[in-house]
């Protein structure tokens, strides 16, 4: 990192001069958050006229295919560029191999098709992973010892990504952390004419304890039980490994890369952006969101100020955008600021 030394010392140098007035602070501000930086993750489930609260994530809901249209419309009106879909799958459809993930008539393909028909200008991103679809809650096919098998899992992920692309999705996002899955998906998409379908790779996804509320929301927590995902998601102690993971995904054809979770890994986000200069995203995950919500509900933090400060931190660290459950609230705040 470049070291900046002031040309003169105090009292000739007074850094507070540039903090004295609002106009000066705005003039020298280094980073800014805009609505263009926001991706809104949304949970979708089967049914009609459903808006079901996620108890561990105040303000977040599970939507049925009809009610999600109103959320998409709000995103368009606010200028949020991308909606990210996460499925809540009926337990009767969950199997050890997660084959429902590749069903062309499944929940996600139908929702994608509906959204693109009604809001073609809204970008749609879909998760490529098997954990919502497996009866054991892991992100892949397991052996008799419960170990997730890499290559057989990648074959199902190929089919899942192709199914989503056929439905009209704009960006597929492999979040499984299997080795080689980005290259396999890229080849499958290209071979089937989907050369413009983008890949946002969860390249540095850590085996984090911050995912708890998300697993509740999609219904995989009970399936996973006391098992963990440490054999494929990254060790939270590792930093250099993230650079190797990102480099591999870029070589395999990723168009964008992601760090997950967000705020506890800002150092990793910074490293990746500086090292590769790629479009780099961060996911402000469910646990981060829930903590802010809980503290604000208890009057310990100012909700809106902390929300906006946390999102700005991703931009300062080098992020090009943020997946955040605060997207709609943040977009409204930005609109107020700009009026």
C-alpha positions, -999 to 999 in steps of 0.1 A, spaced: 0 0 0 13 35 -9 24 55 21 13 91 20 34 116 40 22 152 45 46 177 29 46 197 62 40 190 98 16 206 123 7 234 127 11 241 90 -6 208 82 -41 206 97 -61 176 83 -92 188 101 -95 217 77 -110 193 51 -135 181 77 -147 215 88 -178 219 65 -203 196 48 -193 209 14 -156 202 20 -163 167 33 -184 160 2 -157 175 -20 -129 152 -8 -150 121 -1 -132 90 -15 -160 65 -18 -197 65 -23 -226 40 -23 -252 41 -50 -283 21 -58 -263 5 -87 -242 -13 -61 -271 -33 -46 -283 -69 -53 -314 -80 -34 -315 -116 -22 -350 -130 -20 -364 -163 -8 -391 -179 -29 -414 -209 -21 -443 -227 -37 -478 -216 -32 -501 -186 -38 -505 -153 -21 -477 -161 4 -456 -136 23 -441 -156 51 -419 -140 77 -384 -154 84 -383 -151 122 -345 -149 125 -344 -121 99 -368 -93 108 -382 -77 77 -373 -106 54 -400 -129 39 -405 -160 19 -425 -152 -12 -446 -173 -35 -442 -169 -73 -471 -145 -75 -461 -122 -45 -425 -119 -56 -437 -99 -86 -444 -70 -63 -409 -71 -49 -394 -72 -84 -416 -42 -93 -403 -23 -63 -367 -31 -72 -373 -17 -107 -389 15 -94 -360 20 -69 -333 13 -95 -319 -19 -79 -303 -36 -108 -304 -73 -97 -327 -96 -78 -311 -128 -64 -333 -159 -59 -330 -186 -33 -354 -215 -32 -374 -230 -3 -380 -265 -15 -408 -288 -3 -392 -315 18 -409 -342 -3 -388 -331 -33 -354 -333 -14 -333 -364 -23 -297 -375 -15 -286 -364 -50 -306 -331 -51 -319 -339 -86 -348 -315 -83 -322 -287 -88 -322 -296 -125 -359 -299 -130 -369 -276 -159 -404 -273 -144 -391 -267 -109 -396 -237 -87 -367 -215 -97 -370 -220 -135 -407 -211 -133 -400 -180 -112 -371 -169 -134 -393 -172 -165 -421 -152 -149 -398 -124 -137 -381 -121 -171 -415 -119 -188 -428 -92 -165 -396 -73 -158 -371 -79 -186 -350 -49 -175 -344 -64 -140 -313 -86 -138 -319 -120 -123 -292 -140 -104 -297 -176 -93 -278 -197 -68 -262 -228 -82 -258 -252 -53 -276 -284 -41 -281 -277 -4 -317 -265 -7 -325 -297 -27 -306 -324 -7 -322 -345 20 -289 -342 40 -284 -304 36 -250 -306 21 -240 -288 -11 -234 -320 -31 -236 -357 -34 -222 -376 -4 -206 -410 1 -214 -435 29 -192 -415 53 -210 -382 46 -181 -367 26 -192 -345 -3 -180 -360 -36 -165 -333 -59 -168 -346 -95 -203 -362 -92 -215 -330 -76 -201 -309 -105 -221 -330 -130 -254 -321 -113 -243 -285 -110 -238 -284 -148 -274 -295 -153 -287 -271 -127 -269 -241 -143 -281 -251 -178 -317 -254 -165 -315 -219 -151 -300 -205 -182 -327 -221 -204 -353 -204 -182 -337 -170 -190 -316 -162 -160 -289 -135 -165 -263 -145 -140 -257 -179 -125 -238 -180 -92 -221 -212 -81 -220 -211 -43 -210 -247 -37 -172 -244 -36 -166 -276 -55 -132 -277 -74 -136 -271 -112 -173 -262 -112 -169 -228 -128 -151 -242 -158 -176 -271 -161 -205 -247 -160 -189 -223 -185 -183 -251 -210 -219 -264 -206 -234 -229 -210 -213 -222 -241 -220 -255 -257 -257 -249 -254 -257 -214 -268 -257 -194 -235 -225 -175 -242 -239 -143 -227 -251 -159 -194 -227 -145 -168 -211 -164 -139 -207 -147 -106 -185 -172 -87 -187 -175 -49 -149 -178 -51 -140 -171 -15 -168 -186 5 -159 -193 41 -172 -221 64 -188 -194 86 -211 -193 116 -228 -163 101 -251 -183 79 -275 -196 105 -306 -174 97 -302 -182 60 -303 -219 66 -334 -214 86 -349 -194 58 -343 -220 31 -351 -249 53 -317 -267 52 -307 -262 88 -327 -292 100 -314 -314 72 -278 -305 79 -282 -312 116 -248 -312 134 -228 -317 102 -207 -289 88 -193 -278 55 -157 -274 64 -145 -300 39 -154 -276 10 -160 -241 23 -129 -222 33 -112 -220 67 -119 -186 83 -83 -185 93 -70 -184 57 -64 -153 36 -39 -163 9 -60 -193 0 -87 -169 -12 -64 -155 -38 -57 -190 -52 -94 -198 -53 -102 -166 -71 -74 -171 -96 -87 -205 -104 -122 -193 -110 -111 -165 -132 -90 -189 -153 -121 -211 -156 -143 -183 -170 -159 -165 -141 -171 -130 -151 -174 -118 -115 -162 -131 -82 -176 -129 -47 -165 -129 -10 -188 -144 15 -195 -134 44 -189 -97 41 -178 -75 69 -157 -101 88 -138 -106 56 -131 -70 43 -94 -77 43 -100 -106 18 -122 -84 -3 -95 -58 -5 -68 -83 -13 -89 -98 -42 -98 -65 -57 -62 -53 -56 -48 -85 -69 -71 -91 -99 -90 -59 -107 -121 -81 -115 -157 -72 -108 -157 -82 -71 -187 -85 -49 -194 -92 -13 -224 -109 4 -236 -92 36 -250 -125 49 -280 -133 71 -261 -133 103 -246 -98 97 -281 -86 88 -297 -102 119 -271 -87 143 -278 -52 131 -315 -57 132 -314 -71 167 -291 -43 181 -313 -17 164 -345 -33 179 -330 -30 213 -321 6 208 -283 -1 209 -276 11 174 -291 36 149 -306 13 123 -303 34 92 -270 49 100 -254 16 108 -270 0 77 -255 26 54 -221 27 71 -218 -11 68 -226 -10 31 -202 19 25 -175 -3 42 -178 -28 13 -172 0 -13 -142 14 7 -127 -21 8 -129 -23 -30 -162 -41 -36 -181 -33 -68 -214 -43 -53 -231 -60 -24 -257 -87 -20 -277 -74 10 -310 -80 26 -310 -42 33 -311 -34 -5 -346 -20 -6 -342 0 27 -308 13 15 -322 22 -19 -349 43 -2 -323 60 20 -302 68 -11 -332 82 -28 -339 105 2 -303 116 2 -303 125 -34 -336 145 -33 
